[in-house]
Amino acid sequence: MKTRIFTNWRTSLLGVAFLLISLLLVVQKIIAWGEFMAFLPTIFGLLYVKDTIFKVNPKE
């Protein structure tokens, strides 16, 4: 799992950013814990997905 997180660092960084932002929103009581728990599968999904959506095709 560590190798997948570090080799696909772009989506992992996005997942960690979403996690920190959503935790900040919970602490500030902007969103409830239920909404945070509903968003949590998306965050964990970003930690496991490959960086295929961020690859740029070179111009031919």
N, C-alpha and C positions, 0 to 999 in steps of 0.2 A: 504494500500500500504506500509506503514512503517513496518508493521509486516512481510510482504513478503520480503522486502529488508533486514531486519535484521535477519530473520530466514534462508534465503538463502544467506548468506554473501559471499560465495565463488564466485558465479557468479556476484553478485553485485560489489564486489571488482574488478573483472576482467573488468566489464563494466565501472567502474569509472576510472580504469587504462587506458583503451582504449580511454576514453573521454579526459583525461589529455594529453595523448601522441598525439592524433590527434589535439588537440588545440595547443599544442606546435609546431607541424609540420606546422600548419596554420600560427602561429605567425612568425615562421622562414621562411615562404614563400617557404617551400619545397612542400607542396600540396596547392591546391586552395580551395576556399570555396565550390565549386561544388563537389569536391571529398570528402570533410568533410561531406557535406549534404548527399551524397550517403552512407557514412559509418554510419551515425547517427541512422538509424533504427536497425542496428546490435547492437549498443551500448544500445539503449533503450530496445531491445529484451533481452539482457543479464541482465538487471535490473529486468525483470519480470519473467524470466525462473526459474524453480526450480533447485536445486543442484543435480539432478539425474546423470549428467554426471561425477560428481566428487566423487561419493560414491564408496568406495572400498569394494568389497566383502571379508569377512574374509575367510581364508583358512579352509577347512573342514578336 
